[in-house]
Amino acid sequence: MIKPKEKVPARVTQIVQEHTVIDPANNQRSPQKAYRAVIEFVRKPPEERVILCSSLEQVEPDETVFVSFHTGMRQYQHNSYTTVSDCQHCAGGFYFLNGTSAE
């Protein structure tokens, strides 16, 4: 049975930049898009780590994101399947189910 990757919340501390990471498959350095974030672990104290992401990801400092561990790269990666709904991420405004504006 395949176990799904666990999503962990993290607070962004640095915007997306070019980082050099070591690829464990061939032990060579390669440029990757990544950002820094403080990961809120369940059983360990929070730690700041480099989070791999695609060039399409846009994160802001102090934004909460979800990350999961990439076993091939042995680093954390941005979970792009989790969406955020708030005023900044919705075109046309953000409304509650009863129709009142959340702004």
Secondary structure, DSSP 8 states (H G I E B T S, - for coil): -------EEEEE-S--EEEEEEETTTTEEEEEEEEEEEE--SSS--EEEEEE--TT----TT-EEEEEEETTTTEEEE-TT----SGGG-TT--B-TTS-B--
